[in-house]
């Protein structure tokens, strides 16, 4: 064997086989069982992706939930659909559980909704080739939900869940959480308090990374008032600067004075200004009326804030309040903050769970796993239980361009990720 490439491939195959030998006999059976589910898991993913489940499409979210509900019941889980009050405009959550007395008590977290509402032009699953498929929410995170289901199905088919204690929590409003949080996240928090380890199956960043820390997210809104008048008088002592100039000052000073701290970001997402404004919070849309020869009397901006700790969040809010209070002539402004996702800090307990995953990964021949940079990840439901239980996130499928019409899921790596999840769950429940 003189060909250098063949030698390299031969050595690599030996290395992978040696690593695979670190799996015990039962674990090797788990891997083979998961491999047999490759086609079935892809077909299930295609089926759920082709059902629109934008957060505000309550019927669609429930329809996806019903498919998973049936699938979990078929492998011996007790299921419950938790409805939300009608005024919250959210479908609810699917919980599935088995209650044994062996190993760690696990909480497996996913979500059924996507950012693509019924009016989105991006609606269907489309295979580009045997490796990649387009799909709304295919990677974020219906793919992760499928990883959970088929990892558990493999274990159930091998009769390995009889004494395990596992709760699956698939929320229906992760992409736009229902308010108040005390209602929409009550069941998830209660499940977190009862668990020993929480595993989140948001989209993965690769075989070599997992998430031990996620930034929190909160909302903010600024409302500015000015004096409505003919534009010929703008800047004079009686009329002043108007609402839009004052809003521009505020946003510019947010950019120059608050920006720059590690892990802290903030983003204005919608901006309306003019004579009259009509903004609908439920649909995140609005209408504005104004004329170029009339000084604007009102302006509204809505944005988001990301942070790594409560301390960082409160410090940023204090700076923003100070900026908002320093108004241009004849204007006034107010700022309000809305809590959404808490931060998930990089704790020693989370690091310990990561080390278990890394060992599983290496035993499967996939290599070690390290913690992912939290500045590159958004908020997720696991953060709601981070104060109560050790956890790890980013265990779902791989893909690109989540939240865009170009969202893809990597079909070739999905089965390997199901294998990894199944072995991890198996070891933790021993």
Protein Blocks (a to p, Z undefined) as FASTA:
>chain_A
ZZfklmmmmmmmmmmmmmmmmpcfklmmmmmmmmmmmmmmmmmmmmmmmpccbfklmmlm
mmmmmmmmmmmmmnopacddddddfklopabdcddddddfehjdddddddfbdfbdfklc
blbdcdfblmbccdehklmomkmmmmmmmmmmmmmmnopammgccdddddfklmoccddf
klmmmmmmmmmmmpmbdcdfbdcebjkbccfbdcdddddddddddddddfklgoiaklon
ojmlmmmmmmmmmmmmmgopehiacddfbdcddjbdcddfklopacddddfkbccfbdcd
ddddddfbfklmmmmmmmmmmmmmmccehiacddddddfbdcddddfklmmmmmmmmmmm
mmnonopaddddfklpccdfklmmmmmoccdehiaccdehehiakbccdfklmmmmmmmm
mmmmmmmmZZ
